[in-house]
């Protein structure tokens, strides 16, 4: 796969993940949304694992195949995402509905870091000076569709995982 094709592919997946996170967050407020959430609830652990696995594979593709060196904040996002791929797989296999209590904080921390990373890509003056001069956190490798960067992709992935985990833990009647 060429670099441009990979960027487009992973950008589209990120947009789907981000839109799904928003839809799931507001699903409880409309009757059709509640019905949809009820249908998704049973497969939510598997979907959360799929998002984490694809996010992990994508980050490895960008760094190992395309030789994009991760910045310091990218490493922190990886530290949050990579274990989620394993934790969510084990939880899905075991049908562990309490996974939200131990995977949720990890996804939440990853969401905060990636959101901060995305913000400083647009407003470098907000960066606190903790990033490397050789691989700055404030300079994205690309902006697909004018706004999708690696930090944005991570943010969408973490948001989707968190939304699915919150749905997984929901005990409402169906």
N, C-alpha and C positions, 0 to 999 in steps of 0.2 A: 504494500500500500504506500502511495506517495505521501509526503508530508502534508500537502494541501488536502488530499482526500481524507487523511486521518484527522486533521483539524476539523474539517467539515463534519465528518462522522461523529466524533466525540462531542462537538459543539451541539449538534442536533440531539444527541442523547442527553446532554446536560439540560437543554431547553425542555425536553420531555420530562426529565426528572424534576426540574424546578416547577414546571406547570402542574405536575402531579402533586407535588408537595403543597402548593397553594390550594389546589382543588380539595385535597384531603383535609387540609386545615379548616376549610369552610364547609365541608360536607355535612356536618351535623346541624347546619342552620337551615337547610331546605329538605323537604321530604324526599326528593329524588336523590339527593346527596346522601341521606341516611341509608337509603336502600343500597346505593352503590358501595358505601363504606361497609355495610353488612356483608355484601358479596366479597369484597376485597379482604376482609378481616381474616378469613381462614388461610389465605395465601400470602398475607402480609409479611410473615417471617421469611418466606422464600423470596419475595420481591425485594425485601430489604437486603438480603444476602446477595441477590443478583446485582443490585446497585453497587454494593461494596466491592463485589468481585470485578465488575466491569470498571469501576473507578480505579481499583488497584492495577488491573491489567492496562488500562489507559495510561496511568502515571508511569508504569514501567515501560510502555511502548515509547512514550515521549522521551524518557531519559535514556533507556538502553538502546533503542533502535534509532531514534532521531537525535540522540546525543545532546538533548537540552539539559543543562546542568541545573538541578533544583536549587532554589534559593533557601535561605534559612527558614522562612515561613512555610515553604513547600515541604521541607523536612518535617516540621511540626504537624502539618496536615497529613503527611504519610504516616507519622507515628500514630495518629488517631484512626486513619482509614484502614491500614493493613490489618491490624488485629480484628477490626470489625468483620472483615471477610471470613475469618476463621470462627470468631465467636457467633456470628449470625448463622453460619452453616451448621454448627453444632446445635444451636438453639432450634433451628428449623427441623433438623433431624429428630431431636428429642421432643419437639412440640412444646418447648418451654415458653409459656406465655409471660413469664416474669423476666424475660430477656431485657425488657425495657429498663429495668432497674440497674443493670450493669452495662448495657450497650448504649443506652440513652445518654448518660453523662459523657461518654466518649464521643458520640456523634454531636452532642451539644458543644463540647469544647472545640471539636473540629469545625463546626459551623461558625463559632465565634472567631477562630483564627482565620478561616478563609474569608469571612466577611471583612475583617480588618485588613487582610491582604488585598482584597479587591478594592477597598476604599483607598488605600495608599497607592495603588496603581494609578488611580485617577487624581489623587491629591497627595503627591509625594512630600509636600511640606508637613504632613501629619505624621510621617515616619519618625520614630523616636531614636534613630541612629543605631539600632541593634543589628541591622543587616550588613552583609558583606559588601565590600566595595567592588570585588570582581564579579559577583553575581547578585546584583541589587534586587531587592524585593519589589521595588517601585517601578521596574521596567518589565512589562509583559513581553513574552516572545512573540505574541500575536494577539489580534483582536478580531476574531471572526464575527461577521455581521456587524462590525463596528463596536462591539461591547463584550463578546465572549472571550475570556482569557482562561488560563489554567486555574487561576484563583476562583473565577466565576463557576467553572466546571465543578471544582471541589465544593464550593458553597451549595450548588444545586444538589450534588450527591448527598452531602450531609443533611440538607433540609429534607430530601426525600426519605432518607433512612430514618430520620427523627420522626417525620410524620407517620411513616409506616409502623415504627415502634410504638408510638402513642396509640395508634389504631389497634395494634396487637394487644395492648394491655386493656383496651376498652371492654368492659363487662356488660354493656347494655344488652337488653333483650333484642332478639332478632325478629 
